[in-house]
Amino acid sequence: MLRLAGILLRAFIALIAVAAVTLPGFAAPPASAPTTLDCGAISSKILGRDVNYCVDLPAGYVSSAQRYPTLYFLHGLFEHYHAWDENGGKDIFDSLLKKGVVGPFIVVLPDGGNSFYVNSYDGHERYEDFFMQELVPYIDGKYRTIHSPLARGISGLSMGGYGALHLAMRHPDIFGSVSAQGAALISRFPNPLPTEGRLGFYIRLLERDFGTPPDGAYWNANNPLALAADPAKFPNLKIYFDCGTDDRYGFESGAEALDAILNQHDFPHVFALRSGNHGWDYMQKYMEDAWLFHWQVFSSAEASGKTAGP
């Protein structure tokens, strides 16, 4: 009963907090037609290979000269850059646009492999460097984005939620808002490392990016929970995260730990535990909460006149 009460309270607080990020000037956008996927590949000198991506463009993109806010969405482990449209993410986004709940923005869907969106421990996979030094400039050069952190957000599911928090906290000059749903957050690096069960399987997957066996110091250096302990490094970042109460990996404990760390520093954020498990079954229920959060940040930035083009 107490746990249920806590869940309901967090959900209620989350609704209040989402409303609080809206500045004067926010208005419900008009209904919009479906978006269109534009897919291609970027040749990365840093990674030494081509990286696939899709960009979901607003319905009026081709026929106008308008510039748009941009949201980068990072997929989960064992997924790829089409996970979002193959699992219903695009349908949810189109529905929100059609109902006028959110307005038009560009969605960038890069292929992250199983990189956790970090530079690997041994340096063989510098995915974070690729993302920041090549991908973001490429997107801003090829598409009509608004070149401002307030109009550039990042979001992700599971491993992608970890990556979104990691990249946003480390690069607040690039991203003004971040959301993470069912983020792969481990509140304390386990010692000794588990070898059995789901968490044991998960830990073994970290070896590719965090050392063999995974190096605790390197994990903590990249861990959003450790980064959150110094919020002075991202003072203006808008943060939203949620997690299922029955997450099969137990990531709700990590989400609660992140909430506690940010609260210790009185850092404003939106957090909620919601009924559900992990992955796209969870996302299909609650993706719209995170995307409404981003749209409110985007529209608030536009209302304050801080999202000029290049």
Helices and strands as residue ranges (DSSP letters): H 2-20, E 36-44, E 49-57, E 70-74, H 83-86, H 89-98, E 106-110, H 127-130, I 131-135, H 136-142, G 149-151, E 152-157, H 159-170, E 177-181, H 197-205, H 207-210, H 216-222, H 224-227, G 231-233, E 238-244, H 251-264, E 270-274, H 280-303
